[in-house]
Amino acid sequence: MNIPGSSFSISENGIRNPIGPADEREWAYHEFLIRADYDRCHPGETFDDLKYRARFSKEDQGLLSEWMTLAAWRAAERRTREAAELRRAA
């Protein structure tokens, strides 16, 4: 399976850690949560530009990692909120 985030990893103290979720659907969901904000904060470039550069640049790997961490927080927050709404509706 070709997972968009599978080729992204960052090395800290010689240990390689993946950037973002390994699941293709989850990766796409995380991208959806942050893409517009990234594009707005970085005029003249896109989130796809960052993903391309992250393949070659440690600085961009770090930036991608930070944005994907934000996406994970947003995803967790949404899931928590949705679960609470389901409990209230039941």
ZANU-407721 format. One record per atom (N, C-alpha, C, O): residue in three letters; x, y, z. Coordinates in steps of 0.05 Angstrom, whole numbers, padded with zeros to 5 digits, always signed. Each point is the difference from the previous one (the first is absolute). Example, Ala and Ser with C-alpha at 12.3 -4.5 7.8 and 13.67 -1.06 7.14 Angstrom:
ALA+00264-00114+00156/ALA-00018+00024+00000/ALA+00018+00024+00000/ALA+00021+00000+00013/SER-00028+00021-00027/SER+00016+00024+00001/SER-00015+00022+00014/SER+00010+00022+00004/
This chain:
MET+00017-00024+00000/MET-00017+00024+00000/MET+00018+00025+00000/MET+00020+00001+00014/ASN-00027+00018-00030/ASN+00014+00025-00001/ASN-00012+00020+00020/ASN-00019+00014-00007/ILE+00031-00012+00030/ILE-00010+00018+00021/ILE+00015+00026-00003/ILE+00025+00001+00001/PRO-00040+00022-00004/PRO+00014+00025-00004/PRO+00020+00007+00021/PRO+00021+00011-00007/GLY-00025-00017+00032/GLY+00018+00008+00021/GLY+00022-00020+00006/GLY+00017+00005+00016/SER-00018-00028-00029/SER+00018-00021+00007/SER+00029+00007-00006/SER+00018-00011+00013/SER-00012+00028-00032/SER+00027+00007-00006/SER+00010+00023+00017/SER+00024+00007-00001/PHE-00041+00005+00018/PHE+00009+00022+00017/PHE+00007-00010+00027/PHE-00016-00013+00014/SER+00041+00019-00006/SER+00009-00006+00027/SER+00021+00020+00008/SER+00012+00013-00017/ILE-00009-00011+00042/ILE+00019+00019+00011/ILE+00019-00015+00019/ILE-00010-00017+00015/SER+00035+00023-00016/SER+00020-00014+00017/SER+00007+00017+00024/SER+00010+00022-00003/GLU-00014-00033+00026/GLU+00007+00013+00025/GLU+00018-00019+00016/GLU-00008-00022+00007/ASN+00032+00031-00002/ASN+00020-00016+00015/ASN+00004-00028-00013/ASN+00003-00020+00014/GLY-00004+00020-00041/GLY+00005-00025-00014/GLY-00024-00018-00003/GLY+00001-00021-00012/ILE-00024+00029+00024/ILE-00024-00016-00002/ILE-00019+00013-00019/ILE-00007+00024+00002/ARG-00002-00039-00022/ARG-00018+00011-00021/ARG-00028-00004+00009/ARG-00009-00022+00006/ASN-00006+00045-00005/ASN-00028-00001+00008/ASN-00017+00009-00024/ASN+00007+00020-00014/PRO-00028-00034+00008/PRO-00017+00008-00022/PRO-00014+00027+00005/PRO-00006+00007+00023/ILE+00002+00008-00044/ILE-00015+00025+00002/ILE-00028-00005-00009/ILE-00005-00009-00022/GLY-00014+00014+00040/GLY-00028-00004-00007/GLY-00009-00029+00002/GLY+00016-00018+00005/PRO-00042+00014-00009/PRO-00011-00027+00003/PRO+00008-00018-00023/PRO+00006+00009-00022/ALA-00004-00035+00027/ALA+00007-00020-00021/ALA-00023-00007-00018/ALA+00004-00009-00023/ASP-00028+00012+00034/ASP-00024-00008-00015/ASP-00007+00022-00022/ASP+00000+00023+00007/GLU-00004-00032-00031/GLU-00005+00019-00022/GLU-00024+00018+00005/GLU+00001+00024-00006/ARG-00023-00036+00015/ARG-00024+00016+00006/ARG+00005+00021+00022/ARG-00009+00023-00002/GLU+00022-00032+00023/GLU+00006+00017+00022/GLU+00019+00023-00008/GLU-00004+00023+00008/TRP+00024-00029-00025/TRP+00018+00020-00011/TRP-00016+00021-00015/TRP+00004+00024+00004/ALA-00022-00033-00021/ALA-00016+00019-00016/ALA-00018+00017+00018/ALA-00003+00024-00005/TYR-00008-00036+00026/TYR-00017+00015+00019/TYR+00017+00021+00014/TYR-00009+00023+00003/HIS+00033-00030+00006/HIS+00017+00019+00014/HIS+00008+00023-00019/HIS+00000+00023+00008/GLU+00006-00030-00033/GLU+00006+00021-00019/GLU-00023+00019-00004/GLU+00003+00024-00001/PHE-00027-00035-00001/PHE-00024+00016-00003/PHE-00003+00020+00023/PHE-00008+00023-00004/LEU+00015-00031+00028/LEU-00003+00017+00024/LEU+00020+00023+00001/LEU-00006+00020+00013/ILE+00028-00022-00027/ILE+00020+00021+00002/ILE+00008+00014-00026/ILE+00011+00022+00000/ARG-00018-00034-00023/ARG+00009+00010-00026/ARG-00007+00030-00004/ARG+00018+00016-00007/ALA-00042-00008+00011/ALA-00008+00028-00004/ALA+00015+00019+00018/ALA+00008+00022-00008/ASP-00004-00030+00033/ASP+00015+00018+00019/ASP+00029+00002-00009/ASP+00011+00022+00002/TYR+00001-00044-00010/TYR+00028+00001-00009/TYR+00002+00018-00024/TYR+00017+00018-00001/ASP-00035-00022-00019/ASP+00001+00017-00024/ASP-00004+00029+00006/ASP+00013+00018-00013/ARG-00030-00012+00033/ARG-00005+00028+00007/ARG+00024+00012+00015/ARG+00007+00023-00004/CYS+00007-00039+00020/CYS+00023+00009+00015/CYS+00025+00003-00017/CYS+00020+00013+00008/HIS-00019-00027-00030/HIS+00024+00000-00018/HIS-00008+00008-00028/HIS-00002-00016-00018/PRO-00003+00042+00014/PRO-00009+00010-00026/PRO+00021-00007-00022/PRO+00024+00001+00005/GLY-00033-00008-00028/GLY+00018-00006-00022/GLY+00009-00029-00001/GLY+00015-00008-00018/GLU-00023-00008+00038/GLU+00006-00029-00001/GLU-00023-00015+00010/GLU-00019+00011+00011/THR+00020-00037-00015/THR-00022-00018+00008/THR+00010-00021+00019/THR+00024-00004+00003/PHE-00043-00010+00009/PHE+00007-00023+00017/PHE+00014-00021-00016/PHE+00018-00014+00010/ASP-00026+00010-00035/ASP+00014-00019-00018/ASP+00029+00008-00004/ASP+00017-00018-00002/ASP-00012+00044+00000/ASP+00028+00009-00002/ASP+00016-00009+00024/ASP+00023-00009-00002/LEU-00035+00013+00026/LEU+00014-00008+00024/LEU+00005-00030+00000/LEU+00022-00009+00007/LYS-00041-00007-00014/LYS+00004-00029-00001/LYS+00022-00008-00019/LYS+00016-00018+00006/TYR-00015+00032-00029/TYR+00022-00006-00019/TYR+00027+00007+00012/TYR+00019-00016-00001/ARG-00017+00040+00013/ARG+00026+00008+00011/ARG+00008-00017+00024/ARG+00024-00003+00005/ALA-00043-00007+00010/ALA+00006-00016+00024/ALA+00015-00026-00008/ALA+00013-00012+00017/ARG-00015+00004-00042/ARG+00014-00024-00008/ARG+00031+00005+00000/ARG+00015-00020+00001/PHE-00007+00045-00002/PHE+00029+00007-00003/PHE+00011+00017+00022/PHE+00024+00001+00004/SER-00041+00013+00011/SER+00009+00020+00019/SER-00009-00007+00029/SER-00023-00004+00005/LYS+00043+00004+00013/LYS-00006-00006+00028/LYS-00017+00022+00012/LYS-00018-00005+00016/GLU+00022+00030-00024/GLU-00016+00022+00010/GLU-00029-00003-00008/GLU-00018+00004+00016/ASP+00014-00012-00041/ASP-00028-00004-00009/ASP-00012-00025+00012/ASP-00024-00001+00004/GLN+00040-00019+00002/GLN-00010-00024+00014/GLN-00010+00009+00027/GLN-00021-00009+00009/GLY+00036+00026+00005/GLY-00009+00010+00026/GLY-00025+00016-00002/GLY-00018-00003+00017/LEU+00016+00020-00037/LEU-00024+00016-00004/LEU-00024-00018-00006/LEU-00022+00005+00010/LEU+00025-00024-00027/LEU-00021-00019-00007/LEU-00009-00015+00025/LEU-00023-00005+00005/SER+00043-00003+00011/SER-00006-00015+00025/SER-00017+00018+00019/SER-00019-00010+00012/GLU+00026+00035-00010/GLU-00015+00018+00017/GLU-00029+00004-00010/GLU-00019+00000+00016/TRP+00016+00003-00042/TRP-00027+00003-00011/TRP-00017-00026+00003/TRP-00023+00001+00006/MET+00036-00024-00009/MET-00014-00025+00003/MET-00007-00005+00029/MET-00020-00013+00006/THR+00036+00023+00012/THR-00006-00002+00029/THR-00025+00017+00006/THR-00018-00009+00014/LEU+00017+00033-00025/LEU-00024+00016+00003/LEU-00024-00014-00012/LEU-00022+00001+00012/ALA+00025-00013-00035/ALA-00023-00015-00012/ALA-00009-00023+00018/ALA-00024-00004+00003/ALA+00043-00010+00010/ALA-00008-00022+00018/ALA-00015+00011+00024/ALA-00019-00012+00009/TRP+00027+00035+00002/TRP-00015+00013+00022/TRP-00028+00007-00009/TRP-00019-00005+00014/ARG+00017+00017-00038/ARG-00026+00008-00009/ARG-00018-00025-00005/ARG-00024+00001+00006/ALA+00035-00022-00017/ALA-00015-00025-00004/ALA-00010-00011+00026/ALA-00023-00008+00002/ALA+00041+00007+00018/ALA-00008-00010+00026/ALA-00022+00017+00013/ALA-00019-00010+00012/GLU+00022+00036-00015/GLU-00020+00018+00011/GLU-00027-00004-00013/GLU-00021-00001+00013/ARG+00021-00002-00039/ARG-00025-00005-00015/ARG-00013-00026+00009/ARG-00024-00001+00004/ARG+00040-00020-00002/ARG-00011-00026+00008/ARG-00011+00001+00028/ARG-00021-00012+00006/THR+00034+00026+00012/THR-00010+00003+00027/THR-00026+00015+00001/THR-00019-00008+00013/ARG+00017+00029-00029/ARG-00024+00016-00001/ARG-00023-00017-00013/ARG-00023+00001+00010/GLU+00029-00016-00031/GLU-00021-00016-00013/GLU-00010-00022+00019/GLU-00024-00006+00001/ALA+00043-00006+00014/ALA-00008-00021+00019/ALA-00018+00011+00022/ALA-00020-00012+00008/ALA+00026+00036+00001/ALA-00016+00013+00021/ALA-00028+00006-00011/ALA-00020-00003+00014/GLU+00018+00012-00039/GLU-00025+00006-00013/GLU-00017-00026-00003/GLU-00024+00001+00004/LEU+00037-00023-00011/LEU-00014-00025-00002/LEU-00011-00010+00027/LEU-00022-00010+00001/ARG+00038+00014+00020/ARG-00010-00008+00027/ARG-00024+00017+00008/ARG-00019-00010+00012/ARG+00020+00036-00018/ARG-00022+00017+00007/ARG-00026-00007-00016/ARG-00022+00002+00010/ALA+00026-00010-00035/ALA-00023-00007-00017/ALA-00012-00027+00008/ALA-00024-00005-00006/ALA+00039-00012+00019/ALA-00010-00027+00007/ALA-00018+00001+00024/ALA-00010-00021+00008/
